[in-house]
Amino acid sequence: MKFKNKLILCISLIVILPSLVYASQLSPSIFNEFHIKSSIGTRILKDEVPSTLGISTDNQSTLKSPNEAFLYSLIIPGLGQINNGAKHGYIYTVAEVGLLTTYFILRNSAANTRENYRDIVRDHVIFIGPGNFENWDPIEDFEHATQYENWNHVYDSDATRDRTGKWYWKDLDPTLKDEKDTTIEFDSKYRLEAFELREEANNTFQTARTVLGVVILNHIVSAVEARISTKLNNNQQLQNSSIEIETNTDISSGSFRGVLALKKRF
């Protein structure tokens, strides 16, 4: 029985050792050293300085840079993940396209609605004396026009009236500007229509800005996740590619004998 175990051990060494030595010669970075420990002692086949067994250069070349993945996904969400072979990166890319499309649709809709309420102001405001829309502030004066019943509103300043001229909504009686009775309620249907469109435009602009914020967040989240997933993937490759060579004791024969053990993580 002992002779049989010795024979198996010798055959194993004869078969394994030449292959390992030959592989180390072809790619020195694969095996820096090789030890066999037994009851006889320690046999060093190559080098005298102990070192850790590494992985092949082929496996090293497949490792990706986490920083590059971060930059790729920061520019184009999902690109860092896709470059590393992670298919979930397409989720970030599709989200980017969808969000940007939504943003431009909302912004274009808001701009059109804003122009519509300004057209109502232009079409239904009548000037008293000289006045035109050329000097009107495209934001302030048109918005103020949708808030006030006529040019003599108490919230209008002299500077505003000097710039916009004296005006009133065409469906209102211009003499109402001289009305002293504040209990009389009057309003322009055109003003109300323009005011509603103005509110709709402002709300749509705000929604578009919110979507744009989500777009920026998508870039940041994708970049951070790309860096983390790349590091995890590299660590997994290193674990799967590592080979441990050590000596164990064989007690199957009833006595302690040095045996060669190869271990690979899967």
Buried (B, 14 or more C-beta within 10 A) or exposed (E): EEEEBEEEBEEEEEEEBEEBEEEBEEEEEBBBBBBBBBEEEEEEEBEEEEEEBBBBEEBBEEBBBBEBBBBBBBEBBBBBBBBBEBEEBEBBBEBBEEBBEBBEEBBEBBBEBBEBBBEBBBEBBBBBEEBEBEEBEEEEBBBBBBEBBBBBBEEBEEEBBEBBBBBBBEEBEBEBBEEEEEEEEEEBEBBEBBBBBBEBBBEBBEBBEEBBEEBEEBBEBBBBBBBEBBBEBBEEBBEEBBBEBEBEBBEEEEEEBBBBEEEEEE
